[in-house]
Amino acid sequence: MMPWGWGMGGGWGFGVFGMVFMLVFWVLIIAGIVLLVRWLVEQGRPGSASGPGGESALDILKKRYARGEIGKEEFEAKKKDLL
């Protein structure tokens, strides 16, 4: 039977490799939380909804108006809804 204090962690730990693993583990957890918060904040901004290619809804609306798919009245009404 080994006494407590034998080796690092009483013989139960992984020594330096365990400490490095835990450091990497916590860095990844914190980075994941930061990225999640940034993504959630970005989703909450008006006009930040992205369509194909990262375009906002307003950009898509402007292109539809420029192509003649919608008229000025419809463009202005939809623009007002978006903003």
Backbone hydrogen bonds in HBPLUS format (Angstrom, degrees):
<---DONOR---> <-ACCEPTOR-->    atom                        ^
c    i                          cat <-CA-CA->   ^        H-A-AA   ^      H-
h    n   atom  resd res      DA  || num        DHA   H-A  angle D-A-AA Bond
n    s   type  num  typ     dist DA aas  dist angle  dist       angle   num
A0006-TRP N   A0003-PRO O   3.17 MM   3  5.91 142.9  2.32 138.9 140.3     1
A0012-TRP N   A0009-GLY O   3.16 MM   3  5.39 164.2  2.19 110.7 114.3     2
A0019-MET N   A0015-GLY O   3.20 MM   4  6.57 153.2  2.27 146.8 154.2     3
A0020-VAL N   A0016-VAL O   2.93 MM   4  6.19 161.9  1.96 155.4 160.0     4
A0021-PHE N   A0017-PHE O   2.89 MM   4  6.00 160.2  1.92 145.1 151.2     5
A0022-MET N   A0018-GLY O   2.94 MM   4  6.11 159.7  1.98 145.4 150.7     6
A0023-LEU N   A0019-MET O   2.97 MM   4  6.17 153.7  2.04 144.8 152.2     7
A0024-VAL N   A0020-VAL O   2.92 MM   4  6.18 167.3  1.94 156.5 159.1     8
A0025-PHE N   A0021-PHE O   2.81 MM   4  5.97 158.8  1.86 149.1 156.1     9
A0026-TRP N   A0022-MET O   2.97 MM   4  6.15 165.4  1.99 150.6 152.7    10
A0027-VAL N   A0023-LEU O   2.98 MM   4  6.16 155.4  2.04 149.3 156.6    11
A0028-LEU N   A0024-VAL O   2.96 MM   4  6.15 160.6  1.99 152.2 156.8    12
A0029-ILE N   A0025-PHE O   3.00 MM   4  6.28 154.6  2.06 146.5 154.1    13
A0030-ILE N   A0026-TRP O   2.94 MM   4  6.08 169.3  1.95 150.3 152.8    14
A0031-ALA N   A0027-VAL O   2.90 MM   4  6.03 161.5  1.93 148.7 154.5    15
A0032-GLY N   A0028-LEU O   2.91 MM   4  6.00 155.0  1.97 144.1 151.0    16
A0033-ILE N   A0029-ILE O   3.02 MM   4  6.31 153.9  2.09 148.4 155.2    17
A0034-VAL N   A0030-ILE O   2.95 MM   4  6.22 161.7  1.98 151.6 156.6    18
A0035-LEU N   A0031-ALA O   2.93 MM   4  6.15 164.0  1.96 151.4 155.5    19
A0036-LEU N   A0032-GLY O   2.93 MM   4  6.09 155.0  2.00 144.7 152.0    20
A0037-VAL N   A0033-ILE O   2.94 MM   4  6.16 161.8  1.97 153.0 157.3    21
A0038-ARG N   A0034-VAL O   2.95 MM   4  6.19 163.9  1.98 152.3 156.9    22
A0039-TRP N   A0035-LEU O   2.95 MM   4  6.11 157.3  2.00 146.5 152.6    23
A0040-LEU N   A0036-LEU O   2.93 MM   4  6.16 160.6  1.97 150.1 155.4    24
A0041-VAL N   A0037-VAL O   2.91 MM   4  6.12 157.9  1.96 152.6 158.4    25
A0042-GLU N   A0038-ARG O   2.99 MM   4  6.15 158.2  2.04 145.8 151.9    26
A0043-GLN N   A0039-TRP O   2.99 MM   4  6.22 149.0  2.08 146.5 154.8    27
A0044-GLY N   A0040-LEU O   3.22 MM   4  6.41 135.4  2.43 138.0 148.6    28
A0044-GLY N   A0041-VAL O   3.15 MM   3  5.21 132.6  2.38  96.9 109.5    29
A0045-ARG N   A0042-GLU O   3.38 MM   3  5.58 159.8  2.42 104.3 109.9    30
A0048-SER N   A0045-ARG O   3.33 MM   3  5.60 149.5  2.43 130.8 127.3    31
A0051-GLY N   A0055-GLU O   2.46 MM   4  5.03 149.6  1.54 147.1 158.9    32
A0054-GLY N   A0051-GLY O   3.12 MM   3  5.47 144.8  2.25 140.0 134.5    33
A0060-ILE N   A0056-SER O   3.12 MM   4  6.49 159.3  2.16 152.3 157.4    34
A0061-LEU N   A0057-ALA O   2.93 MM   4  6.18 157.4  1.98 146.7 153.2    35
A0062-LYS N   A0058-LEU O   2.91 MM   4  6.15 158.2  1.96 149.7 155.0    36
A0063-LYS N   A0059-ASP O   3.03 MM   4  6.30 154.3  2.10 146.5 153.2    37
A0064-ARG N   A0060-ILE O   2.96 MM   4  6.26 156.2  2.01 150.3 156.9    38
A0065-TYR N   A0061-LEU O   3.00 MM   4  6.26 155.8  2.06 149.7 156.1    39
A0066-ALA N   A0062-LYS O   2.89 MM   4  6.10 156.0  1.95 145.4 152.6    40
A0067-ARG N   A0063-LYS O   2.89 MM   4  6.11 145.8  2.01 146.5 155.3    41
A0069-GLU N   A0064-ARG O   2.95 MM   5  5.27 144.6  2.07 165.2 160.9    42
A0068-GLY N   A0065-TYR O   3.08 MM   3  5.08 147.9  2.19  98.6 108.5    43
A0075-PHE N   A0071-GLY O   2.88 MM   4  6.06 157.3  1.94 150.0 157.4    44
A0076-GLU N   A0072-LYS O   2.88 MM   4  6.09 166.7  1.90 153.9 156.6    45
A0077-ALA N   A0073-GLU O   2.96 MM   4  6.17 159.3  2.00 148.6 154.7    46
A0078-LYS N   A0074-GLU O   2.92 MM   4  6.08 167.4  1.94 153.0 156.2    47
A0079-LYS N   A0075-PHE O   2.84 MM   4  5.94 154.7  1.90 149.9 157.9    48
A0080-LYS N   A0076-GLU O   2.96 MM   4  6.09 154.7  2.02 143.4 149.8    49
A0081-ASP N   A0077-ALA O   3.07 MM   4  6.37 148.0  2.18 141.2 149.9    50
A0082-LEU N   A0078-LYS O   2.98 MM   4  6.24 150.0  2.07 146.2 153.8    51
A0083-LEU N   A0079-LYS O   2.99 MM   4  6.23 152.6  2.07 150.1 157.1    52
